[in-house]
Amino acid sequence: MRRQHLALVFVLGLMTAAAGCGSDAASDADAALDTATSDASDADELPDVASDADDADDVADVAPDTADSALDTAAPADAVRVVSLNLRCLIDDWAARKPVIVAALAALDPDVMGFQEVCAEAGVQDALPELIEALTAQTGRSYAVHRGVTHRAWDTYDEGIAVVSAWPITETATKNLPTGVFPRKALLARLTRPDGGTLVFTTTHLDHQSDLTRKQQAEAVAAAIAEFAEDGEAALLTGDFNEPASGGAVYLVLSNAGLADMWATLHPGDAGPTFPASNPSDRIDYIWLEASGTSFAGRSMARILWTGGVDGSDHLGLTATIAW
């Protein structure tokens, strides 16, 4: 296994107003890294479903500037297209927001997605299967899922994160992170590429209040990726990190662990804010790449869900194409 040394970093992060939601935090997180090996069918793969035109609803994805209009229209065969998006749980009129999200995702047709604030109300509604069913109707692809619940939100919803992949998932791991306002996790998945190679994909959602907690969580995420990834295996990390890209503790921890900020790499000098979606001022959502010893390199990246109408979420999403 590849292991990387994490430099000790003093807390420099700026406390952000939060994208975290919920109440009634669950029990303290367990520090163990639980790994379960499975084939794609064991990763909660959802079947193809019939088309539902209502979930597309002619919603356009409007690019606001050059950086966001520079995305490839189709990922090449030797590349992976990824998405990171905070779904904003089931609040703020999910019924109106869902078709906006589906339309944006269907237009991109990503190979793998990392979602945060994935919510379900027991016996009533679950955002993830609804989203995947509507997306499958548009893309014709089936998706394997690695999902984890982190805490209770608004005394109503089970909130968590998820990896959703059109490529087979052959191995998964769940890392419980140091607890802040709520328990948090990182979900790791090993994906099989169309050429037979593999890729590690991780998503997470860090604490929205404490700089110190975010730093500790980032250290745990970096260590989990280093333990899970094999030598010569590229790793992608996506998520809502609740810290602006301003030299804060999370940024330094992940950079020192060998991860590259894809937005800064592909759009140097462009702040690329993602939050709040209605008037973005801070970039707190990221796609990171650790590609030492591989030929992986970022090709293009953009923000998504610039609709000019109904906001799909309170965050803009991110998409990137990484070639090998």
Buried (B, 14 or more C-beta within 10 A) or exposed (E): EBEBEBEEBEBBBEEBEBBBBBEEBBEEBEEEBEBEEBEBEEBBBBEEBEEBEEBBEEBEBEBEEEBBEEBBEEBEEEBBBBBBBBBBBBBEEBEEBBBBBBBBBBBBBBBBBBBBBBBBBEEEBBBBBBBBBBBBBBBEBBBBBBBBBBBBBBEBBBBBBBBBBBBBBBBBBBBBBBBBBBBBBBBBBBBBBEEEBBBBBBBBBBBBBBBEBBBBBBBBBBBBBBBBBEEEBBBBBBBBBBBBBEEBBBBBBBBBBBBBBBBBBBBEEBBBBBBBBEEBEBBBBBBBBBBBEBEBBBBBBBBBBBBEEBBBBBBBBBBBBBBB
